[in-house]
């Protein structure tokens, strides 16, 4: 496995060329800033002075789990922050496309899909996946039940493969990429009764969540499956599954609406790029267990960091994420 982020991205992107739109801030802001709405032309999702925050609804309690970040953004920008509730990935993408959110925390695929459908968003930072990393990327892991006779992805031909959701970055798109690299056809042959894609070389099963994909593999409901490394690592330690392959995935972006007034974009960009866990803890906002278990800070990134996802969207039609 290649060791640096750029090399790992290079294994997917090749010679992909992307024009980056980087929104960067030059000055920090604190709660002493005026709560007045931004000057200059621009539009807000709901009302002037209120930032609407959308987030990937991976689990119950998404609002509570994101509340400390919302409160930190409000305190540092001086604007009111409202959470926009969504039931699934599709609803979050639809909200972004409809201009109903001013900022969004999501997976890389949801971000690219939203942009491709017309959402006016640009990434300014990416969230870190654990306390001991400085690279926001993580891994899509291919797993089998402990003791399975399947030892390589090529063995998945003719088997049942668990995915997370058709809109999942690591649980679908990068899973298809790994299967394609192993020589399996990932061209969709149609759709099942639920509208999910079907394939000739394997039977796809969509579990609905990363932990459910792991559980379906562990219980042998699926012969092989995909899930993000934060779910796979403890399952491997428990002896439930074995990881047989993994692929680097760009970390989830924090993106902002490009239609906001310029000064608001500058202020919000600066705050998000400085939203380290230590900064949030020291700001005095109330933390929740769900937040501290899942949020480890953010690192400055721009739109071009997500070139690998766009590349796969173009090369794997079954992902249905290309323009």
Steps between C-alpha positions, in 0.01 A plus 500: 500500500643837400585714797430862412163655430599633158631160389189326628279744316716453193411132485143604425531826317779439254525814291167654601502878476270710714473877527487575871276764646660572835323725744757607757471730796775733616389590850360319802166594653360468848174543686574870526431538130179676407204270441385729220442341163779509246548799277494490123292293263419140580220270609435293812318166507236621746546853626771761541723428799399133534727221373315177422717194568442168323674177601515137392237312705713191564341417831224594741578822683678674213375838623627441854827358372563810288373755753843588646632584152187704429542689828869560429423641155233727649733622772792567266304660216236687698224352283214278605544135390204272429516126438322375187358152568534241224403133506764358267776578249250571222313755711822679592604524134154628406517767772838618372379509139191698602718756679351419839835478682779757540761248612522124494690220666485192279684218334707574190252329270200693627696822450592415140150372420344818639734714291430293190128553553547877523570572867704818541745367758877503535711300747722701732608230748485125563430330831758277666407140575686442827697684766840373386493595130571817305368364169122528464483194274388157611449155344226305332564142614391175340404249768401135529380295795773357722609167353351569157652318203496831307852640507495752215252729328517283188324231707195726527381396154163327534473597868275733701673832572386740771513873432387783726289722274510598130600852615777384734858600421695221670209258527414494130697707247844405633376144553410479131841641415672222696290232331575653160872492577461130582358432155127485575246684288344791689272607217142500620262258327187672626328572830332296772154559647640777719668676211849389603744395225551133412814339360589194290807384695355521852178555693491840671337543839464849653518486878419867566790583734867413545445305822212310340719405205763365740236311699352346185844373401578372849170308509569366148194667353750631245810320377699820482433865582632852523509744790714787623806421709360653821241220500727225367793544742307413819314219321833347396627533857192314624564219253174558313643576155826501304606789277633382163549832321477873554501819296574855608200738495516882524366619835154647539479867403372801686355704215335841482253665266669713236192725489557646848631858523877513450580613854285221644681242285836634616399492866341155479796356308742621766288355781458158336868470413584577862240267651746272679366288782713694749363830372143377538567363848664823615221716357271403784223334297330196650637174359299180442618140508399447138703802393821416686485141372469604138659842453877543520553834330529639150780578258510758223418342164361634174280365225787336309554254787184324377633437148522121567127485564419686180734267313316193627164658427610528138650153473233305692156580355323282757592760759254734323695800628648647183351812347 
